[in-house]
């Protein structure tokens, strides 16, 4: 039992820096900037996708200056809670293991990019309603295509868009929470 506990503690200690880095960001001049993953921990194609995402501006966004004091009972918790999206948009959580892996990763990546854009629009408008929690599906798809151009390993497609979407969603959630605390 003691050996198992020591092994668990060792594994946790070794993985903690990598996990912490995946969510690290800094705020400069009213913008949050995600910290890129260490290039030595990824292969060349994952680094290529990450570099493209940085160049395209997906690793930074405006930080909401204040809480909007949204109605917690009625505010959308996520993009898919709202209606009126492009018919092609399918939320990432709608994909399942029964779907074709390649198509799932492609669809999930497009959804993450679309959702990143929608959260950005809501933050920019300082609005916690469905009125601004939307984006242009065509731009999301073309952004996805630019990110993964020349990368054939579809298993790499979701990691960077997932980090981007989760980072901006945290700021959206904080903006729309009465108890807002910006880092």
ABEGO torsion letter per residue (X at the ends): XAAAAAAAAAAAAAAAAAAAAAABBBBBGGBBBBBBBBAAABBAAAAAAAAAAAAAGAABBBBBABBAGBBAAABBABAAABBGBBAABBBAAABBAABBAAAAAAAAAAAAAAAAAAAAAAAAAGBABAAABBBBAAAAAAAAAAAABGBABAAAAAAAAAAAAAAAAAAAAAAABAABBBX
